[in-house]
Amino acid sequence: MATFIEIANRLGKQFVSSKNKTETANLIIQEIKGLIYTESKKPLTQTDRELIVKYIGEFISGTRPFQYKEGGQIILTEQRDNSDYLDLVDYILDGLKK
């Protein structure tokens, strides 16, 4: 399994570049719920799921810069856009609790 930072980076980029944020948030919830630990094959703990979402929030808020492979597309988030994104981070966290 990729690191939590790598997962959050990928999901954050997916979220920021999507046209339908709510639909993408629902897909992210399902993907995070389906993650398993490589060695034990057990689902992630709720704490680890929430950590991934925290990292997603850091990426989309600009607190943590997105990571790109050589030749990757750069996605910039503007400060005024972040409140909408961060509201959806709360939505994702709520969805993980269900």
C-alpha positions, 0 to 999 in steps of 0.5 A, spaced: 500 500 500 502 507 498 503 511 504 498 515 507 501 522 504 501 518 497 494 516 498 492 523 500 496 527 495 492 523 489 485 523 492 487 531 493 489 532 486 483 528 484 478 532 488 481 539 486 481 537 479 474 534 479 468 538 476 463 535 481 466 536 488 460 532 492 460 526 487 468 526 488 467 526 495 463 520 495 468 516 491 473 518 496 469 516 502 468 509 498 475 509 496 478 510 503 473 505 506 476 500 502 483 501 504 486 495 507 493 494 510 498 490 506 501 485 511 495 484 515 489 485 509 485 488 515 481 495 514 484 501 516 483 503 523 478 510 523 484 513 526 488 512 520 482 514 515 481 520 519 489 522 518 488 521 510 483 526 510 487 530 514 492 530 509 487 531 504 485 537 507 492 540 508 493 539 500 487 542 498 488 548 503 495 549 500 498 548 507 502 542 504 504 542 497 502 537 492 507 532 490 508 531 482 512 526 478 516 529 473 512 532 467 506 532 472 500 537 471 500 543 477 494 544 480 494 551 484 488 552 489 487 559 491 485 561 498 478 564 496 476 557 494 479 553 500 473 554 505 468 550 500 473 545 499 474 544 507 467 544 508 467 537 503 473 535 508 468 535 513 463 531 509 468 526 507 470 525 515 462 524 516 461 519 511 467 515 514 463 515 520 457 511 517 
